[in-house]
């Protein structure tokens, strides 16, 4: 990887740490997330990690150098959330789920209909003008890897979530991708957040993924009586084990995710 030169103006503007997008979390973590860090967030359904992923992009120091790559949500829903919290709308957003539906699922549904109903001449003519004739599947994993690695110094990127890719690729490919992105993030002094579910993960993969990360978060939700409690646990923070914490958080209309209680991990 080629040497990257950082201007004095950029070093002064961006500093050595960036905000998590959660002011109280910044304070607990010594001011924010160090530039060059790759953060892995292991998630549970309903734990608030999807909102955190969006909130993480809200500082948007450089909107043109900030991107949210979502594999589960539609762009309209993402825009709705950003408008609700008054977060920047001029960052980059890519919705892999929508792209997959358009390029793969619609083609499969079309093929299923033709199998059920039979082919007619006009159907064959239509097929010749559609993506259905292209049998080559898109490699979304490579596309996303290349897109993040094309970002410049001090970028901010989120991939939410990796489950889409892990369901369609070998574990070794996912690990290789994360290693490449971690190295690129470190060199570029970027900040990268990747979310993925620990449920159903192959044995040993969680440990290997965690070893690549500079910081590891675990989002959990549990029931207490008739209420739900959401928490975020910092289980790894490279070179700063004093930052390991359990944070119980709530969601407010004004601030989004905000910690309520903080407990040091002994």
C-alpha positions in Angstrom: 0.0 0.0 0.0 1.4 3.4 -1.0 2.5 5.9 1.5 -0.2 8.5 2.3 0.7 12.1 3.1 -1.4 14.0 5.5 -1.5 17.8 5.4 -1.0 19.8 8.6 -4.4 21.4 8.0 -6.1 18.0 7.9 -4.2 16.8 11.0 -5.4 19.8 12.9 -9.0 19.6 11.6 -9.6 15.9 12.2 -7.4 15.5 15.3 -6.4 12.1 16.7 -10.0 11.0 17.6 -13.4 11.2 16.1 -16.8 11.3 17.6 -18.9 8.1 17.9 -21.9 10.3 17.2 -23.0 9.8 20.8 -21.7 12.6 23.0 -21.9 10.8 26.3 -20.2 7.7 24.8 -17.3 10.0 23.6 -16.8 11.2 27.1 -16.7 7.6 28.5 -14.2 6.6 25.8 -11.7 9.3 26.4 -13.0 11.7 23.9 -14.0 9.4 21.0 -12.8 6.7 18.7 -9.1 6.9 17.6 -8.5 7.6 13.9 -7.5 4.4 12.2 -9.8 2.2 14.2 -11.9 -0.6 12.9 -14.9 -1.3 15.1 -16.7 -4.6 15.0 -20.2 -4.7 16.6 -21.8 -8.1 17.4 -25.5 -7.6 17.5 -28.8 -9.1 18.7 -32.1 -8.4 17.0 -33.9 -5.5 18.6 -30.8 -4.3 20.4 -30.6 -0.9 18.7 -27.4 -1.5 16.7 -29.1 -0.5 13.4 -29.8 3.0 14.9 -26.3 3.2 16.3 -24.9 2.4 12.9 -26.7 5.4 11.4 -25.9 7.7 14.3 -22.2 6.7 13.9 -22.2 8.5 10.5 -23.8 11.7 11.9 -20.6 13.6 12.7 -19.9 13.5 8.9 -16.7 15.5 9.1 -16.5 15.3 5.3 -19.9 14.2 3.8 -18.2 13.3 0.5 -15.9 11.0 2.4 -18.6 9.4 4.6 -20.7 6.4 3.6 -23.3 4.2 5.1 -23.6 0.8 3.4 -26.8 -0.9 4.5 -27.7 -4.4 3.5 -31.2 -4.6 5.2 -32.9 -1.3 4.8 -34.4 0.7 2.0 -33.1 4.2 1.2 -36.5 5.8 2.0 -36.4 4.4 5.6 -32.8 5.5 6.1 -33.7 9.0 5.0 -36.7 9.0 7.3 -34.5 8.3 10.3 -31.9 10.9 9.3 -34.6 13.5 8.9 -36.1 12.6 12.3 -32.9 13.2 14.1 -31.7 16.1 11.8 -28.5 14.2 10.8 -26.7 15.1 7.6 -28.4 14.0 4.4 -25.5 14.7 2.1 -23.4 11.6 3.0 -23.1 8.6 0.7 -25.7 5.8 1.1 -25.7 2.5 -0.6 -28.5 0.0 -0.1 -27.3 -3.4 -1.1 -30.6 -5.1 -0.2 -32.4 -3.0 -2.7 -29.7 -3.6 -5.4 -29.9 -7.4 -4.7 -33.7 -7.4 -5.0 -33.5 -5.5 -8.3 -30.7 -7.5 -10.0 -31.2 -11.0 -8.6 -34.6 -11.6 -6.9 -36.7 -9.9 -9.6 -34.9 -12.0 -12.2 -35.6 -15.2 -10.3 -39.3 -14.3 -9.9 -39.5 -13.6 -13.6 -38.0 -17.0 -14.3 -40.4 -18.7 -11.9 -43.4 -17.1 -13.7 -42.2 -18.2 -17.1 -41.7 -21.7 -15.8 -45.3 -21.8 -14.5 -47.0 -20.1 -17.4 -44.8 -21.2 -20.3 -42.9 -19.1 -22.8 -44.5 -17.1 -25.6 -42.8 -15.3 -28.4 -43.1 -11.9 -26.8 -41.7 -13.3 -23.6 -38.6 -14.5 -25.3 -38.2 -11.1 -27.1 -38.5 -9.4 -23.7 -35.9 -11.7 -22.1 -33.4 -10.7 -24.7 -33.6 -7.1 -23.5 -33.4 -7.7 -19.8 -30.8 -8.7 -17.2 -32.3 -12.2 -17.2 -30.0 -13.2 -20.1 -27.0 -12.3 -17.9 -26.4 -15.4 -15.8 -23.3 -14.0 -14.0 -24.1 -13.2 -10.4 -22.8 -9.9 -9.0 -20.1 -10.1 -6.4 -21.4 -7.7 -3.9 -18.7 -8.5 -1.3 -15.9 -7.4 -3.7 -17.9 -4.4 -4.8 -18.3 -3.2 -1.2 -14.6 -3.9 -0.4 -13.5 -1.9 -3.3 -15.9 1.0 -2.6 -14.6 1.4 1.0 -10.9 1.1 -0.1 -11.4 3.8 -2.6 -12.2 6.3 0.1 -9.6 8.9 1.0 -7.8 9.9 4.2 -9.9 10.4 7.4 -13.0 8.7 5.9 -15.9 7.4 8.0 -17.7 4.3 6.8 -20.3 1.9 8.1 -21.3 -1.6 6.9 -24.6 -2.6 8.4 -24.7 -5.6 8.4 -22.2 -8.2 7.3 -24.9 -10.9 7.7 -25.9 -10.4 4.0 -22.4 -11.3 2.9 -21.8 -14.1 5.4 -24.9 -15.9 4.2 -23.6 -15.9 0.7 -19.8 -16.3 1.1 -17.3 -18.6 2.7 -16.0 -17.5 6.1 -12.5 -17.2 4.7 -13.7 -14.5 2.2 -15.3 -12.5 5.0 -12.2 -12.7 7.1 -10.0 -11.6 4.1 -12.3 -8.7 3.4 -12.2 -7.5 7.0 -8.4 -7.8 7.1 -8.0 -5.7 4.0 -10.4 -3.1 5.3 -8.8 -2.9 8.7 -5.4 -2.3 7.1 -6.8 0.3 4.7 -8.6 2.1 7.6 -5.4 2.1 9.7 -3.3 3.6 6.9 -5.9 6.2 5.9 -6.6 7.1 9.5 -10.2 6.4 8.7 -12.9 5.1 11.0 -14.8 2.0 10.1 -17.8 0.3 11.8 -19.0 -3.1 10.8 -22.0 -4.8 12.4 -22.8 -8.5 12.3 -24.9 -11.0 14.2 -23.0 -13.5 16.3 -25.9 -15.9 16.1 -25.3 -18.8 13.8 -21.7 -17.8 13.2 -19.3 -20.7 12.5 -17.3 -21.9 15.5 -14.1 -19.8 15.9 -15.2 -17.1 13.5 -16.3 -14.7 16.1 -12.9 -15.0 17.9 -11.1 -14.4 14.6 -13.2 -11.4 13.6 -12.7 -9.9 17.1 -8.9 -10.4 16.7 -8.9 -8.2 13.6 -10.9 -5.4 15.2 -9.3 -2.5 17.1 -12.5 -2.2 19.1 -15.3 -4.7 19.8 -18.9 -3.8 20.8 -21.6 -6.2 21.8 -25.2 -5.0 21.5 -27.7 -6.9 23.7 -31.4 -6.7 24.7 -33.1 -8.3 27.6 -36.5 -8.2 29.2 -37.0 -6.9 32.7 -40.6 -7.5 33.7 -42.6 -5.9 30.9 -39.8 -3.6 29.8 -36.8 -4.0 27.5 -33.2 -3.1 28.5 -30.7 -2.4 25.7 -27.0 -2.4 26.4 -23.7 -1.9 24.6 -20.6 -3.6 26.0 -17.1 -2.6 25.0 -15.2 -5.9 25.2 -12.1 -4.8 23.4 -10.3 -1.4 23.0 -6.8 -1.8 21.6 -4.1 -0.4 23.9 -6.7 1.0 26.3 -8.2 -1.9 28.4 -9.4 0.8 30.9 -12.1 1.7 28.4 -13.9 -1.6 28.8 -17.4 -0.8 29.9 -21.0 -1.9 30.0 -23.4 0.9 29.0 -27.1 0.6 29.4 -28.7 3.0 26.9 -32.0 4.5 25.9 -33.3 6.2 22.7 -34.6 9.7 22.9 -36.2 11.8 20.2 -33.6 14.5 20.6 -30.3 12.6 20.9 -31.0 9.1 19.5 -28.9 6.6 21.5 -27.6 7.9 24.7 -26.1 6.0 27.7 -28.1 5.9 30.9 -25.7 4.0 33.2 -22.1 3.0 32.8 -20.3 0.2 34.6 -16.6 -0.6 34.4 -15.7 -4.2 33.5 -13.6 -5.5 36.3 
